[in-house]
Amino acid sequence: MLAIRIHETGGPEKLRVDDVPVPAPGAGELRLRVEAAGVNYLDTYLRTGLYPSVLPLIIGSEAAGVVTAVGAGVTDFRVGDRVATAKASGGYAAETLSPAAATVRVPDSASSQLAAALLLQGLTAHYLACSTFPLKPGDTALVHAGAGGVGLLLIQVARIRGARVIATVGSDAKVSLAREAGAEAVCIYTKENFAEAARKFTDGRGVDVAYDAVGRDTFEGTLDSLRPRGMFVSFGNASGPVPPFSPLVLSKKGSLFFTRPTLVHYMSTPAELRSRTDDLFAWLAAGTLKVRIGATFPLTAAAEAHRALEGRGTTGKLLLLP
């Protein structure tokens, strides 16, 4: 079958089109025919070696499609079920494996492309807004990269929970997207001081929580955007890792909280995973949550998709279609 693998770490050119055997599901696993695979920053971290892995490696953890085989002990799924997962063992492929415990059914109301566009980034938005810092009516949130895949969903989930949002974007063209998602204020951080904008948005107090997937470029400003005892949620490194810092900085800037969460700890059981996806698919069906698919690429154009994502000129979700 066709698959995209890396044999050594580096730039997008390291993504190689290979012919590999169709995998057989082990105990507790299922195999699905991939109809759409999500492209995520996690994939680029594996490709560059920021996150070490065993090579050669089929990239991609997010996929949606149809079950083609089930392993021993799998009772919740059968061949022909429409499913999606954020823990695929190589989603950039014609077929992939997934733990049954980390797989969810896709309702008839959602296509495989919508499911692949929603799952990983939607789960991320859900745990950030509902668990890491459980937003409630009256809270204020700063959302960086507000026109990106997670950003657009996170703004919407924050508004569903009653919070007010100020978003940052990288260009004038992205302002309307963040506003359409529900941001009350939008700051073009390449032109404006977003910390000052956040203070103005909150009448000088500072936001209750800042969700930052940008990393190095926004770190200092994000600290200055928070109210005393506010929370800095660092969940990505689009511009590079956050630089080393002394915990004393958090004290000096208002006894701030700093956390670096990751999705795997927020879908630790099948029940938790399905509770989150139930919310997401229900909001999607009701029209209160909208998913923007920014672009689709053939599977063989995975390198082009990575260049587009890392160029930070994209909006919404990028998908690979085998």
Backbone bond lengths (Angstrom), bond angles and torsions (degrees), N, CA, C in turn:
res aa  C-N    CA-C-N  psi(-1)  N-CA   C-N-CA  omega(-1)  CA-C   N-CA-C  phi
1 M - - - 1.459 - - 1.519 109.17 -
2 L 1.333 116.82 162.10 1.457 122.57 178.64 1.526 110.48 -79.88
3 A 1.311 116.71 136.10 1.465 121.69 177.85 1.527 108.77 -150.51
4 I 1.326 115.79 154.30 1.461 122.40 176.71 1.521 107.24 -106.62
5 R 1.349 115.89 118.83 1.461 120.34 -177.78 1.520 111.13 -125.57
6 I 1.347 114.83 156.01 1.459 120.69 167.24 1.530 107.70 -109.47
7 H 1.324 115.15 135.32 1.456 121.37 176.29 1.528 110.47 -104.94
8 E 1.330 115.38 -16.91 1.460 122.50 173.31 1.514 107.64 -153.12
9 T 1.327 117.05 155.35 1.455 120.82 -176.44 1.522 110.81 -81.75
10 G 1.332 115.15 158.07 1.458 119.98 179.79 1.511 111.41 153.93
11 G 1.327 116.41 -148.61 1.456 122.38 -177.01 1.520 113.16 -77.73
12 P 1.342 116.17 -177.79 1.465 120.29 -179.08 1.525 113.86 -56.85
13 E 1.334 116.05 -26.52 1.467 119.26 -179.88 1.531 112.45 -64.78
14 K 1.321 117.56 -13.53 1.460 121.16 179.08 1.531 112.35 -78.48
15 L 1.329 117.55 -8.87 1.463 121.23 177.80 1.531 107.98 -77.70
16 R 1.318 116.98 114.80 1.450 122.44 -172.82 1.519 110.87 -111.35
17 V 1.317 116.06 138.85 1.457 121.53 175.89 1.524 107.70 -84.55
18 D 1.340 117.24 116.37 1.460 122.67 -176.93 1.524 111.24 -122.82
19 D 1.316 115.19 156.94 1.465 121.78 170.74 1.529 106.99 -104.61
20 V 1.323 116.96 115.98 1.471 121.14 -175.60 1.519 109.42 -127.15
21 P 1.333 118.35 160.13 1.464 120.77 178.61 1.529 111.62 -65.81
22 V 1.317 115.99 149.34 1.466 120.78 173.63 1.523 107.83 -67.48
23 P 1.330 118.95 127.74 1.469 120.33 -176.05 1.525 112.14 -74.63
24 A 1.314 115.50 148.91 1.471 121.36 176.05 1.521 108.73 -101.08
25 P 1.326 118.47 130.63 1.470 119.90 -179.66 1.520 112.07 -68.18
26 G 1.318 115.62 137.31 1.454 120.99 174.57 1.515 110.51 -88.91
27 A 1.301 116.37 -173.65 1.461 120.98 178.52 1.522 109.91 -59.14
28 G 1.329 116.09 131.52 1.458 120.85 178.45 1.512 114.43 79.64
29 E 1.335 117.37 5.45 1.467 120.83 -178.37 1.525 110.80 -114.29
30 L 1.327 114.28 162.25 1.457 119.91 169.52 1.525 108.50 -133.89
31 R 1.319 115.10 158.31 1.471 120.70 176.56 1.520 108.70 -111.65
32 L 1.313 116.31 138.07 1.445 119.63 177.46 1.517 111.44 -127.62
33 R 1.327 114.51 144.53 1.460 121.22 170.91 1.522 107.07 -78.04
34 V 1.309 116.87 118.94 1.462 121.39 -172.99 1.526 110.27 -77.29
35 E 1.318 116.18 121.47 1.465 121.24 175.13 1.525 111.33 -100.43
36 A 1.329 116.65 -22.45 1.466 121.62 175.54 1.521 108.45 -159.02
37 A 1.323 115.97 137.93 1.470 121.21 177.39 1.517 108.96 -124.02
38 G 1.324 116.08 134.63 1.459 120.62 179.53 1.517 111.86 -80.10
39 V 1.324 115.61 144.14 1.465 122.42 175.00 1.523 107.40 -104.60
40 N 1.341 116.50 123.36 1.455 121.42 -173.59 1.519 111.29 -133.46
41 Y 1.333 116.05 159.63 1.460 119.82 178.00 1.527 111.21 -59.63
42 L 1.322 117.24 -31.12 1.461 120.08 176.09 1.524 110.96 -54.21
43 D 1.327 116.29 -39.45 1.466 120.53 179.90 1.525 111.11 -62.69
44 T 1.335 116.40 -38.51 1.464 119.51 179.80 1.523 111.01 -71.64
45 Y 1.335 117.29 -32.72 1.469 119.89 178.28 1.529 110.62 -65.71
46 L 1.340 116.22 -36.95 1.461 120.05 176.36 1.527 110.38 -69.25
47 R 1.321 115.83 -41.58 1.467 119.74 -178.43 1.521 112.35 -63.49
48 T 1.336 116.46 -39.55 1.472 119.69 -177.92 1.521 112.90 -81.27
49 G 1.342 116.71 -17.28 1.456 119.99 -176.94 1.510 113.47 94.56
50 L 1.350 117.68 1.69 1.464 119.88 175.99 1.520 109.52 -57.60
51 Y 1.333 115.87 -39.69 1.457 121.82 171.94 1.531 106.88 -107.20
52 P 1.334 118.62 107.39 1.463 120.76 -176.63 1.526 112.23 -62.49
53 S 1.327 116.10 147.15 1.454 121.34 178.62 1.526 109.19 -151.51
54 V 1.322 115.32 166.95 1.465 121.33 177.70 1.529 108.38 -84.82
55 L 1.328 117.10 129.30 1.463 122.51 -177.77 1.527 110.62 -106.70
56 P 1.347 118.28 153.21 1.455 127.68 -1.47 1.537 110.90 -71.91
57 L 1.318 115.88 154.91 1.457 121.51 -173.73 1.516 110.35 -136.82
58 I 1.332 116.28 131.30 1.465 120.32 168.80 1.524 106.87 -81.82
59 I 1.318 116.42 121.00 1.464 122.58 -177.40 1.535 109.85 -74.28
60 G 1.319 116.30 157.41 1.461 121.52 169.36 1.510 114.18 106.93
61 S 1.333 116.48 125.33 1.463 121.38 179.22 1.521 112.73 -115.05
62 E 1.324 117.44 -8.28 1.471 120.62 -173.27 1.526 109.89 -116.21
63 A 1.321 116.36 123.01 1.456 119.91 -177.70 1.516 110.14 -152.82
64 A 1.323 114.53 153.37 1.464 121.45 174.42 1.516 108.48 -136.54
65 G 1.328 116.40 145.45 1.455 120.05 -179.31 1.506 111.67 174.45
66 V 1.335 115.58 -144.92 1.462 121.78 -172.83 1.525 109.50 -124.11
67 V 1.341 116.31 134.45 1.464 121.21 179.83 1.531 109.97 -65.71
68 T 1.347 115.44 129.55 1.470 120.83 178.64 1.528 112.34 -113.73
69 A 1.323 118.48 -14.74 1.468 121.47 177.52 1.520 108.48 -164.73
70 V 1.338 115.89 151.87 1.468 120.60 177.16 1.521 108.61 -127.43
71 G 1.320 115.73 146.10 1.453 121.53 179.55 1.518 111.98 -88.80
72 A 1.310 114.88 175.87 1.463 121.23 -179.58 1.525 110.58 -59.06
73 G 1.311 115.86 137.38 1.456 121.19 175.40 1.516 114.75 86.31
74 V 1.322 117.91 -4.79 1.471 120.23 179.63 1.516 109.11 -85.22
75 T 1.322 116.16 117.30 1.466 121.01 -177.86 1.528 113.05 -118.18
76 D 1.342 117.00 -14.31 1.462 120.36 -175.22 1.528 113.06 -84.47
77 F 1.338 117.47 -14.04 1.459 120.45 -175.38 1.519 109.94 -132.86
78 R 1.321 114.52 154.27 1.466 120.33 175.96 1.531 108.87 -136.38
79 V 1.329 115.43 162.29 1.462 121.02 178.60 1.533 109.09 -57.02
80 G 1.327 115.77 132.72 1.460 121.59 -179.61 1.513 114.08 102.31
81 D 1.334 118.44 -15.05 1.468 121.20 178.16 1.528 110.25 -65.70
82 R 1.313 115.95 141.73 1.465 121.48 173.01 1.528 107.80 -88.57
83 V 1.332 116.59 125.99 1.465 120.62 -171.76 1.525 110.64 -140.94
84 A 1.325 114.19 169.40 1.462 121.58 174.56 1.518 108.44 -147.60
85 T 1.316 115.90 154.05 1.460 121.13 -179.58 1.524 110.21 -149.52
86 A 1.327 115.11 150.47 1.466 121.37 172.21 1.524 110.42 -109.02
87 K 1.348 116.74 11.12 1.465 121.19 179.84 1.528 111.28 -130.49
88 A 1.327 115.53 41.13 1.460 120.01 177.70 1.523 110.27 -67.15
89 S 1.326 115.41 148.27 1.465 120.73 174.90 1.521 108.80 -91.97
90 G 1.318 115.39 64.76 1.458 120.36 -179.18 1.511 111.90 100.58
91 G 1.319 117.02 77.23 1.462 122.14 -176.86 1.512 114.28 -76.82
92 Y 1.341 117.73 -18.11 1.467 120.65 178.45 1.531 108.48 -80.37
93 A 1.307 116.81 67.81 1.460 121.25 -174.88 1.522 109.34 -161.28
94 A 1.336 115.26 164.63 1.461 119.81 177.76 1.525 111.02 -66.52
95 E 1.349 116.60 -36.56 1.461 121.70 175.23 1.526 108.44 -138.04
96 T 1.322 116.04 152.70 1.454 120.46 -178.37 1.516 110.28 -147.00
97 L 1.311 115.46 163.35 1.463 121.61 177.04 1.523 109.94 -103.67
98 S 1.331 114.91 153.67 1.461 121.00 175.81 1.520 109.13 -149.84
99 P 1.334 118.23 142.17 1.467 119.13 171.43 1.525 109.60 -61.76
100 A 1.315 116.65 133.63 1.460 119.24 179.22 1.529 111.12 -58.68
101 A 1.334 116.07 -34.39 1.465 120.40 -179.05 1.520 112.52 -67.63
102 A 1.340 117.38 -17.75 1.466 121.52 -179.18 1.526 111.51 -110.10
103 T 1.322 115.98 19.11 1.461 121.47 -177.66 1.531 108.93 -117.82
104 V 1.332 115.73 144.79 1.468 120.47 179.19 1.525 109.79 -128.09
105 R 1.315 115.58 152.71 1.461 120.23 174.46 1.533 109.70 -74.75
106 V 1.310 115.14 145.10 1.458 121.20 175.46 1.524 107.84 -98.04
107 P 1.320 118.48 123.15 1.466 119.66 -179.06 1.526 111.47 -69.47
108 D 1.327 115.64 161.30 1.465 120.48 -179.58 1.524 112.08 -61.42
109 S 1.327 116.22 -21.67 1.469 120.12 -177.57 1.531 112.89 -74.27
110 A 1.330 117.68 -8.66 1.474 120.71 -176.41 1.525 110.38 -125.75
111 S 1.321 117.12 137.35 1.455 122.02 174.59 1.524 109.51 -79.36
112 S 1.328 116.67 166.95 1.464 120.06 176.91 1.523 110.42 -63.17
113 Q 1.328 117.57 -36.27 1.465 119.41 178.75 1.523 110.68 -64.74
114 L 1.329 117.35 -43.52 1.468 119.60 177.61 1.523 111.09 -63.75
115 A 1.329 116.79 -40.71 1.469 120.25 -179.56 1.519 110.90 -63.44
116 A 1.339 117.00 -43.75 1.461 120.12 178.86 1.518 111.54 -67.35
117 A 1.316 116.70 -33.31 1.467 120.40 178.78 1.519 111.64 -73.52
118 L 1.317 116.56 -27.36 1.464 121.39 -174.84 1.518 113.93 -89.97
119 L 1.334 117.25 -36.48 1.460 118.77 -158.91 1.518 113.75 -61.81
120 L 1.321 118.62 -67.42 1.467 119.82 -172.94 1.529 111.03 -64.75
121 Q 1.324 116.39 -47.11 1.463 118.46 -178.39 1.514 111.77 -72.15
122 G 1.331 117.40 -33.65 1.457 119.96 176.15 1.516 112.23 -67.46
123 L 1.338 116.28 -42.40 1.467 119.63 176.01 1.521 110.79 -62.13
124 T 1.331 115.98 -38.63 1.463 119.72 178.12 1.519 110.46 -62.78
125 A 1.326 116.85 -48.71 1.467 120.14 178.28 1.524 111.28 -59.62
126 H 1.336 115.70 -39.23 1.464 120.11 -177.90 1.520 111.07 -64.68
127 Y 1.342 117.58 -50.19 1.472 117.43 -177.17 1.516 111.83 -68.40
128 L 1.332 117.40 -34.27 1.464 119.41 179.20 1.520 111.90 -63.40
129 A 1.331 115.88 -45.49 1.466 120.41 -174.28 1.521 113.60 -86.71
130 C 1.343 116.60 -21.70 1.467 119.87 -174.94 1.521 113.26 -107.33
131 S 1.341 118.06 -18.44 1.464 120.11 -174.34 1.521 113.82 -130.16
132 T 1.330 118.68 -51.94 1.469 119.80 -177.73 1.524 110.39 -60.45
133 F 1.315 116.42 -51.87 1.462 122.52 169.50 1.520 105.04 -131.78
134 P 1.335 118.11 95.93 1.468 120.41 -174.91 1.525 110.97 -67.89
135 L 1.305 116.06 100.43 1.458 120.82 -177.26 1.519 110.96 -67.12
136 K 1.325 114.22 147.95 1.461 120.85 178.67 1.523 108.10 -140.88
137 P 1.329 117.53 166.12 1.459 119.85 179.62 1.532 111.74 -53.73
138 G 1.306 115.87 133.88 1.462 121.71 179.86 1.510 113.91 97.11
139 D 1.344 118.85 -18.36 1.462 121.39 177.70 1.529 110.35 -70.29
140 T 1.325 115.03 154.47 1.457 121.07 175.39 1.524 108.84 -119.28
141 A 1.336 116.17 139.01 1.461 121.40 -177.45 1.517 110.48 -132.71
142 L 1.319 115.25 139.31 1.466 122.37 170.87 1.526 106.99 -100.17
143 V 1.316 117.10 125.02 1.465 122.15 179.38 1.518 108.38 -118.48
144 H 1.325 115.93 111.89 1.462 119.72 175.93 1.522 110.50 -78.84
145 A 1.340 115.53 158.14 1.474 121.74 -178.80 1.523 109.61 52.49
146 G 1.309 115.39 50.48 1.459 121.20 -172.50 1.512 115.22 -67.92
147 A 1.330 118.67 -11.96 1.460 120.92 177.20 1.519 111.88 -103.94
148 G 1.337 117.21 3.79 1.457 121.14 177.48 1.516 111.47 -81.83
149 G 1.319 116.31 179.38 1.450 120.56 -176.84 1.508 113.46 -60.13
150 V 1.344 118.02 -51.82 1.458 121.04 177.60 1.519 110.26 -69.28
151 G 1.314 116.70 -42.37 1.456 120.76 -175.70 1.513 113.13 -56.63
152 L 1.331 117.15 -47.89 1.463 120.31 -179.18 1.528 111.53 -62.36
153 L 1.320 116.63 -38.95 1.466 120.01 178.26 1.521 111.78 -72.57
154 L 1.331 116.69 -39.58 1.463 120.48 -178.73 1.524 110.90 -65.21
155 I 1.316 117.58 -40.07 1.469 120.26 176.12 1.526 109.80 -58.47
156 Q 1.325 116.39 -45.48 1.466 120.21 -177.87 1.522 112.06 -65.78
157 V 1.337 117.24 -43.32 1.469 119.55 179.70 1.529 110.09 -65.41
158 A 1.334 116.65 -39.50 1.465 119.93 177.27 1.530 110.93 -59.47
159 R 1.330 116.35 -42.11 1.464 119.50 179.39 1.525 111.22 -69.49
160 I 1.332 117.74 -37.23 1.466 120.70 176.03 1.529 110.01 -57.75
161 R 1.338 116.52 -35.34 1.466 121.31 -179.25 1.532 112.81 -85.89
162 G 1.321 116.68 -0.06 1.460 120.08 173.31 1.509 116.20 95.06
163 A 1.326 118.35 6.16 1.460 121.53 -178.38 1.531 110.98 -85.12
164 R 1.308 115.30 158.86 1.469 122.62 171.92 1.522 108.08 -97.10
165 V 1.343 116.34 144.90 1.462 120.37 -172.88 1.515 111.17 -129.90
166 I 1.343 115.24 134.30 1.452 122.13 163.73 1.519 106.08 -112.37
167 A 1.317 116.71 130.09 1.457 121.75 -176.85 1.518 110.52 -115.41
168 T 1.330 116.06 152.19 1.457 120.49 170.12 1.522 108.73 -111.06
169 V 1.329 115.34 146.77 1.464 122.40 175.94 1.524 107.68 -137.83
170 G 1.332 116.28 168.26 1.457 119.96 -174.46 1.504 115.47 -97.75
171 S 1.342 118.13 -9.00 1.465 119.48 -177.82 1.520 110.51 -154.85
172 D 1.335 115.66 162.55 1.467 121.30 179.17 1.526 111.45 -59.13
173 A 1.339 116.36 -35.36 1.455 120.48 -175.72 1.524 112.38 -64.18
174 K 1.327 117.25 -20.94 1.465 120.72 -175.32 1.529 113.31 -94.38
175 V 1.334 117.00 -8.54 1.472 120.32 -176.02 1.522 110.93 -59.84
176 S 1.324 116.67 -46.90 1.465 119.65 -175.56 1.521 111.82 -64.46
177 L 1.330 117.25 -33.15 1.467 119.92 179.22 1.526 111.09 -64.07
178 A 1.332 116.85 -45.38 1.459 120.39 179.39 1.524 110.97 -65.25
179 R 1.314 116.70 -38.21 1.471 119.43 178.61 1.530 110.93 -67.14
180 E 1.330 116.75 -41.58 1.466 120.13 178.84 1.529 111.41 -62.18
181 A 1.331 116.57 -30.50 1.467 120.41 178.37 1.521 111.80 -73.91
182 G 1.340 117.63 -18.39 1.460 120.32 176.93 1.512 115.85 125.07
183 A 1.327 118.55 1.99 1.467 119.78 177.67 1.525 109.85 -67.42
184 E 1.325 116.01 130.03 1.462 119.96 179.35 1.523 111.37 -77.53
185 A 1.319 116.30 -29.72 1.460 121.33 178.32 1.526 107.91 -135.98
186 V 1.339 116.09 145.29 1.459 121.05 -179.99 1.520 108.07 -134.30
187 C 1.329 115.34 132.10 1.465 122.17 -178.70 1.529 108.74 -118.83
188 I 1.329 117.17 129.78 1.461 121.70 174.46 1.521 106.73 -85.49
189 Y 1.321 115.95 98.49 1.463 119.98 -167.72 1.527 113.04 -68.70
190 T 1.341 117.40 -15.04 1.463 119.61 176.19 1.522 111.85 -79.00
191 K 1.329 116.48 -12.77 1.471 121.00 -178.47 1.522 112.79 -119.60
192 E 1.327 116.65 -27.65 1.466 121.46 -172.43 1.515 110.77 -120.41
193 N 1.327 115.68 159.49 1.460 122.05 175.08 1.529 107.77 -83.89
194 F 1.327 116.32 103.89 1.465 118.54 -173.91 1.524 112.06 -71.28
195 A 1.348 118.64 -25.70 1.462 120.16 177.27 1.529 110.00 -65.81
196 E 1.334 116.28 -42.06 1.463 119.67 176.19 1.522 110.82 -64.28
197 A 1.352 116.57 -39.62 1.463 120.19 178.74 1.527 111.11 -63.76
198 A 1.333 117.25 -38.61 1.464 121.20 179.06 1.526 110.75 -66.35
199 R 1.328 116.12 -39.40 1.470 119.84 177.38 1.528 110.42 -64.59
200 K 1.327 115.68 -42.86 1.467 119.30 179.12 1.520 110.67 -63.36
201 F 1.327 116.98 -39.83 1.461 123.20 -179.07 1.526 110.90 -61.17
202 T 1.329 116.60 -30.03 1.463 121.78 -176.71 1.529 112.41 -110.52
203 D 1.330 117.16 22.82 1.463 122.17 179.54 1.523 112.03 54.62
204 G 1.344 115.58 37.97 1.457 121.08 174.16 1.519 115.23 91.07
205 R 1.320 117.93 -8.04 1.469 121.32 -174.00 1.524 112.80 -77.89
206 G 1.307 117.19 -39.85 1.454 122.30 -171.89 1.521 110.48 102.34
207 V 1.317 117.02 153.54 1.463 120.76 -177.55 1.525 110.86 -76.79
208 D 1.321 114.75 156.81 1.467 119.94 179.37 1.523 111.45 -72.54
209 V 1.333 116.49 -36.15 1.460 120.85 -177.26 1.519 109.09 -147.38
210 A 1.323 116.17 145.54 1.458 122.04 174.92 1.515 108.61 -124.18
211 Y 1.315 116.08 126.02 1.465 122.37 178.58 1.530 108.07 -103.35
212 D 1.322 116.04 113.20 1.463 120.74 -170.49 1.523 111.55 -124.55
213 A 1.344 115.89 109.89 1.464 121.15 174.82 1.517 111.72 -105.49
214 V 1.326 117.20 4.47 1.467 120.85 -177.52 1.522 110.94 -83.05
215 G 1.347 116.21 -44.42 1.466 119.17 175.71 1.514 113.52 95.57
216 R 1.317 115.84 -123.28 1.460 122.70 -169.71 1.530 113.15 -54.74
217 D 1.331 118.40 -45.82 1.464 120.78 -171.66 1.518 113.66 -68.48
218 T 1.318 118.11 -25.66 1.466 120.74 -174.71 1.522 113.41 -110.46
219 F 1.327 117.61 0.24 1.465 120.93 -171.23 1.529 112.61 -57.27
220 E 1.326 117.57 -55.31 1.465 120.54 -176.02 1.522 111.78 -61.35
221 G 1.327 116.35 -45.41 1.453 119.94 -179.03 1.515 112.67 -65.01
222 T 1.322 116.39 -34.80 1.462 119.72 179.36 1.525 110.86 -65.15
223 L 1.319 117.47 -42.11 1.463 120.59 175.88 1.527 110.75 -56.51
224 D 1.328 116.39 -40.38 1.466 121.02 -177.07 1.519 113.18 -78.40
225 S 1.330 117.21 -5.90 1.464 120.88 -179.27 1.521 112.84 -90.57
226 L 1.335 117.02 -12.38 1.466 121.16 -170.63 1.524 113.64 -90.67
227 R 1.306 115.11 148.90 1.467 120.98 171.65 1.517 109.06 -74.80
228 P 1.334 118.32 164.32 1.462 119.77 171.96 1.523 110.80 -55.22
229 R 1.344 115.52 133.70 1.456 123.94 -177.41 1.534 112.50 65.95
230 G 1.333 116.03 19.97 1.455 119.72 173.67 1.519 110.79 -76.40
231 M 1.336 116.18 170.01 1.461 120.80 -175.53 1.528 111.80 -116.52
232 F 1.316 115.54 129.00 1.460 124.40 174.63 1.529 106.40 -97.98
233 V 1.332 116.57 113.66 1.464 121.45 179.20 1.529 107.84 -106.64
234 S 1.319 115.88 105.22 1.463 122.00 -179.44 1.524 108.06 -98.59
235 F 1.346 116.65 114.10 1.466 117.93 -174.86 1.526 113.46 -130.31
236 G 1.341 116.85 17.15 1.456 119.24 177.83 1.514 111.95 -169.20
237 N 1.338 115.36 170.35 1.471 121.51 -174.74 1.523 111.58 -136.30
238 A 1.326 117.88 45.59 1.466 119.77 -173.48 1.526 112.72 -57.68
239 S 1.328 117.76 -33.18 1.469 121.34 -179.72 1.519 112.05 -100.66
240 G 1.323 117.11 3.19 1.461 122.06 -175.32 1.518 109.61 119.55
241 P 1.347 117.16 161.18 1.465 120.50 -177.76 1.527 112.72 -63.56
242 V 1.338 115.30 150.73 1.463 121.12 172.76 1.538 108.51 -60.19
243 P 1.334 118.16 135.27 1.471 119.41 -179.71 1.523 111.56 -68.16
244 P 1.326 117.73 156.36 1.473 119.80 175.30 1.531 110.27 -58.24
245 F 1.324 116.41 141.65 1.464 119.53 178.95 1.519 109.61 -146.00
246 S 1.310 115.30 157.72 1.451 121.29 178.81 1.527 110.03 -82.63
247 P 1.324 118.91 135.15 1.462 120.18 175.21 1.526 113.19 -56.12
248 L 1.340 117.27 -22.57 1.462 120.28 178.97 1.528 111.58 -61.09
249 V 1.340 116.71 -26.32 1.466 120.74 177.36 1.525 110.35 -58.14
250 L 1.321 116.66 -39.90 1.461 120.83 -179.36 1.522 111.14 -63.74
251 S 1.327 116.24 -36.61 1.460 120.99 177.98 1.525 110.82 -67.01
252 K 1.321 115.26 -47.49 1.467 120.04 -176.14 1.522 112.73 -64.12
253 K 1.330 116.31 -29.83 1.463 119.83 -176.11 1.525 112.83 -94.01
254 G 1.348 116.87 10.56 1.461 118.71 172.69 1.505 114.83 121.57
255 S 1.337 117.69 31.39 1.476 121.00 -178.72 1.523 110.88 53.10
256 L 1.322 115.10 50.46 1.461 121.44 -176.17 1.527 111.30 -74.60
257 F 1.322 115.06 156.43 1.454 122.51 171.54 1.527 108.22 -101.79
258 F 1.322 116.71 140.74 1.469 121.67 178.39 1.528 107.86 -131.05
259 T 1.323 116.73 129.19 1.462 120.02 179.17 1.522 109.92 -138.87
260 R 1.330 115.12 147.98 1.466 121.40 177.50 1.532 107.90 -124.16
261 P 1.348 116.96 81.57 1.464 120.22 -176.14 1.525 112.08 -81.39
262 T 1.307 115.80 165.51 1.456 121.83 173.07 1.524 108.91 -142.67
263 L 1.320 115.72 149.56 1.460 121.53 -170.57 1.519 113.53 -58.55
264 V 1.317 118.02 -37.21 1.466 120.36 -173.26 1.529 112.26 -56.63
265 H 1.339 116.98 -31.46 1.462 120.15 -179.91 1.530 112.72 -81.74
266 Y 1.323 116.83 -4.67 1.460 120.93 179.42 1.529 111.96 -112.81
267 M 1.324 116.66 8.35 1.469 120.93 169.49 1.525 107.40 -138.89
268 S 1.329 113.85 48.86 1.465 121.27 -171.37 1.520 113.46 -73.93
269 T 1.329 117.44 -16.00 1.461 121.49 177.00 1.531 108.95 -131.38
270 P 1.333 117.88 154.89 1.463 119.41 176.19 1.526 112.38 -57.16
271 A 1.327 117.10 -35.67 1.462 120.20 -179.10 1.528 110.99 -65.34
272 E 1.346 116.52 -42.14 1.465 119.32 179.41 1.521 110.59 -65.76
273 L 1.332 116.62 -44.07 1.461 120.50 178.77 1.520 110.77 -58.60
274 R 1.316 116.94 -47.84 1.460 119.71 -174.61 1.524 111.87 -72.58
275 S 1.327 116.81 -29.31 1.462 119.31 174.43 1.524 110.70 -62.59
276 R 1.327 116.13 -43.11 1.467 120.03 179.69 1.538 110.79 -67.80
277 T 1.338 117.06 -45.61 1.465 118.63 -178.53 1.527 111.49 -69.15
278 D 1.327 117.62 -30.46 1.471 119.69 174.66 1.522 109.99 -59.12
279 D 1.335 116.75 -45.20 1.467 120.42 177.26 1.520 110.72 -60.01
280 L 1.328 116.36 -48.39 1.462 120.88 -175.20 1.526 111.40 -61.64
281 F 1.328 117.22 -48.42 1.465 119.61 -178.35 1.528 110.94 -68.56
282 A 1.339 117.59 -32.83 1.467 120.10 177.28 1.529 110.39 -67.06
283 W 1.333 117.17 -43.84 1.467 120.35 177.50 1.527 110.80 -63.70
284 L 1.328 116.04 -38.15 1.465 120.63 179.32 1.524 110.10 -64.26
285 A 1.330 117.26 -45.87 1.461 121.60 -179.25 1.523 111.59 -64.75
286 A 1.340 115.96 -34.61 1.470 120.79 -178.74 1.521 112.46 -79.04
287 G 1.323 117.08 -13.48 1.458 120.29 -179.21 1.514 114.16 85.41
288 T 1.342 117.35 4.55 1.469 119.75 178.44 1.517 111.82 -83.79
289 L 1.327 116.76 -13.33 1.459 122.10 175.35 1.523 107.61 -127.59
290 K 1.318 115.87 126.65 1.460 121.31 -179.42 1.523 109.11 -118.01
291 V 1.318 115.56 138.81 1.457 122.14 -179.68 1.521 108.75 -107.31
292 R 1.308 116.17 127.80 1.461 120.54 178.01 1.527 109.08 -102.37
293 I 1.326 116.44 117.14 1.459 121.18 172.50 1.522 106.83 -91.33
294 G 1.339 114.83 110.68 1.463 119.31 -174.17 1.512 112.79 -74.49
295 A 1.336 117.07 -38.46 1.462 121.06 -179.40 1.508 109.63 -166.19
296 T 1.332 116.23 152.75 1.459 121.99 173.54 1.525 108.67 -120.86
297 F 1.329 115.61 147.42 1.457 122.26 -179.20 1.530 108.73 -133.60
298 P 1.324 117.49 146.95 1.469 118.17 169.66 1.527 109.51 -61.06
299 L 1.321 117.31 152.55 1.457 120.79 179.53 1.520 111.59 -54.37
300 T 1.321 116.92 -38.30 1.465 120.53 -177.73 1.528 112.58 -69.99
301 A 1.336 117.65 -9.90 1.472 121.77 178.21 1.526 111.01 -102.27
302 A 1.335 117.09 29.49 1.465 120.83 -178.71 1.527 111.58 -58.49
303 A 1.327 117.69 -38.07 1.463 120.04 -179.86 1.524 110.79 -62.66
304 E 1.320 116.36 -39.49 1.471 120.73 177.72 1.528 110.40 -63.51
305 A 1.332 116.60 -40.01 1.464 120.68 178.20 1.522 110.86 -63.78
306 H 1.330 118.18 -40.70 1.461 121.43 178.40 1.530 110.94 -64.72
307 R 1.329 116.79 -40.91 1.468 119.35 178.26 1.531 110.57 -62.31
308 A 1.327 116.08 -40.65 1.466 119.77 179.51 1.525 110.76 -64.19
309 L 1.334 117.00 -43.60 1.465 120.53 -178.81 1.519 110.94 -65.51
310 E 1.334 116.94 -46.63 1.463 120.24 -176.74 1.520 112.30 -72.33
311 G 1.342 116.81 -19.79 1.457 119.68 175.54 1.516 112.92 -72.64
312 R 1.340 116.18 -11.44 1.472 123.80 176.27 1.524 112.53 57.24
313 G 1.331 115.48 28.82 1.455 120.03 175.13 1.513 111.94 -105.71
314 T 1.334 116.69 4.58 1.460 121.13 -176.42 1.529 111.33 -89.05
315 T 1.315 114.71 159.91 1.467 121.18 173.09 1.525 107.27 -130.53
316 G 1.321 116.12 142.10 1.454 119.00 179.36 1.518 111.87 72.26
317 K 1.318 115.82 -157.90 1.450 123.88 -171.38 1.523 112.31 -97.37
318 L 1.332 115.93 140.68 1.444 122.05 173.09 1.525 108.41 -103.42
319 L 1.337 116.58 136.41 1.454 121.47 -178.76 1.523 110.49 -126.45
320 L 1.330 114.97 149.10 1.454 122.50 169.51 1.521 108.00 -106.81
321 L 1.324 116.28 135.62 1.450 121.54 -178.58 1.530 109.14 -117.78
322 P 1.350 117.77 107.61 1.470 120.29 178.96 1.533 111.99 -61.78
